[in-house]
Amino acid sequence: MLKDKDRNSEPNLPTLREVRERLNMTQKEFARELGTTPRTIGRHERGEHKLRLTLGQIKRLKELLEQAGMSIDDLPDDID
């Protein structure tokens, strides 16, 4: 799970919002790329919802991260 509000364990890891902003994308654009809704992205960024990604969405996120010069390894390990 990508966390935005609760980053106490690893404060140097990027949040989903930081990844999205580094990609220079709006919530709507980011949601479209991941195959979800802007509302879901917004709720996650506000800490109201935990984002659950399908394998296809994870692969797409990996591609987006690479475009931004980041690695999937830059994300937190807790994807429960």
C-alpha positions as CSV (number, residue, x, y, z in Angstrom):
1,M,0.0,0.0,0.0
2,L,1.3,3.4,-0.9
3,K,0.9,5.6,2.1
4,D,0.5,9.4,2.2
5,K,-0.5,10.4,5.7
6,D,1.2,7.7,7.7
7,R,4.9,7.8,6.8
8,N,6.3,7.5,10.3
9,S,8.4,4.4,9.6
10,E,10.2,5.7,6.5
11,P,9.9,9.5,6.2
12,N,12.3,9.6,3.1
13,L,10.1,7.4,0.9
14,P,7.9,9.2,-1.6
15,T,4.2,9.4,-1.1
16,L,1.8,8.7,-4.0
17,R,1.2,12.5,-4.2
18,E,4.9,13.1,-4.5
19,V,5.2,10.5,-7.2
20,R,2.2,12.1,-9.1
21,E,3.6,15.6,-8.7
22,R,7.1,14.4,-9.9
23,L,5.4,13.1,-13.0
24,N,3.8,16.5,-13.4
25,M,0.3,14.9,-13.5
26,T,-3.0,16.0,-12.2
27,Q,-5.1,13.5,-10.1
28,K,-7.3,13.0,-13.2
29,E,-4.3,12.2,-15.4
30,F,-2.7,10.0,-12.9
31,A,-5.9,8.1,-12.3
32,R,-6.4,7.6,-16.0
33,E,-2.9,6.2,-16.3
34,L,-3.5,3.8,-13.5
35,G,-7.0,2.8,-14.5
36,T,-8.8,4.2,-11.5
37,T,-10.8,7.4,-10.7
38,P,-9.6,10.8,-9.7
39,R,-11.8,10.5,-6.6
40,T,-9.9,7.4,-5.5
41,I,-6.6,9.1,-6.0
42,G,-7.8,12.2,-4.1
43,R,-9.2,10.1,-1.2
44,H,-5.9,8.2,-0.9
45,E,-3.9,11.4,-0.9
46,R,-6.1,12.8,1.9
47,G,-5.6,9.6,3.9
48,E,-9.3,8.6,3.6
49,H,-8.7,5.5,1.5
50,K,-6.0,2.9,1.1
51,L,-5.2,2.4,-2.6
52,R,-5.3,-1.1,-3.7
53,L,-3.6,-1.8,-7.1
54,T,-4.0,-4.7,-9.5
55,L,-0.9,-6.3,-10.9
56,G,-1.6,-4.4,-14.2
57,Q,-1.8,-1.2,-12.3
58,I,1.5,-1.9,-10.4
59,K,3.2,-2.6,-13.8
60,R,1.9,0.7,-15.1
61,L,3.0,2.5,-12.0
62,K,6.5,1.0,-12.5
63,E,6.6,2.4,-16.0
64,L,5.5,5.8,-14.8
65,L,8.1,5.8,-12.1
66,E,10.8,4.9,-14.6
67,Q,9.7,7.8,-16.8
68,A,10.3,10.1,-13.7
69,G,13.7,8.7,-13.1
70,M,12.5,6.7,-10.1
71,S,12.5,3.0,-9.4
72,I,9.8,0.8,-7.9
73,D,12.4,0.1,-5.2
74,D,12.0,3.8,-4.1
75,L,8.5,3.0,-2.8
76,P,7.7,1.6,0.7
77,D,7.6,-2.2,1.1
78,D,4.2,-2.2,2.9
79,I,1.7,-3.0,0.2
80,D,-0.7,-5.0,2.4
